[in-house]
Amino acid sequence: MIDVLIALALAHVVADFLLQPDWMVRRKSEPGILVLHVAIVLALSLLTLGGAWQLALGIAAAHLVIDAIKVWALPIAWRDSLPAFLLDQAAHAATLGAGAVLMPEAVASGLWADKTGMLQTPAILTIGAIVSVWGGGYAVGLLMKPYTEQFAQDETGPSAEGLDNAGRMIGKLERALIFLFLCVGEATATGFLIAAKSVLRFDTASKGQKAGEYVIIGTLASFGWGLAAGYGTLSLLEIAAATP
């Protein structure tokens, strides 16, 4: 059952965070774009499960229903919010868990049946890295959205100067480093990372109260997400190792 859950989770995070660009997110209310996204989920689920098409089809159908509810039933103002994102991901996680419970032998009867022991750890680490780096970027972006809009035109705001999308890249790099530090057993190194970023961001934070609060909120959210994803990955590795 754990192998099925890992396979489905890998397909999900790749489809939702790596193969769902911003333009697809913005246009998902269009039926064709939504169907395209679900088709990607179906194809990846088939691949990671090793050919268990019944379960892959069921997961894709559940994904379609959840996303359709989000893009067509929720108010527009609430649709692009952090609570909506977290509820959406929780609903997907529940369907993946249900699929693993209902068809626990799906991977054992597929193409990867004799390779699960070798693929389990790399798959879990890949899931954790994607959730930490790319999933965290989306979640932190939604959290910061109201604050960004408050002073988007403010010449003293943190977005007034600097490279395009540099903040996103900085966030991805810091969460990637946190994930790496935790996986190699160097959790204390995250403290040095926090200190280094505080020094490098001091000039931006010193421009005013708004800029300072913006930097603090974004930094704490990004580091918190990275730590949660990293420790969650380590816990999943322990559970998988202890499961016969």
Order of alpha helices (4+ residues) and beta strands (2+ residues): alpha-alpha-alpha-alpha-alpha-alpha-alpha-alpha-alpha-alpha-alpha-alpha
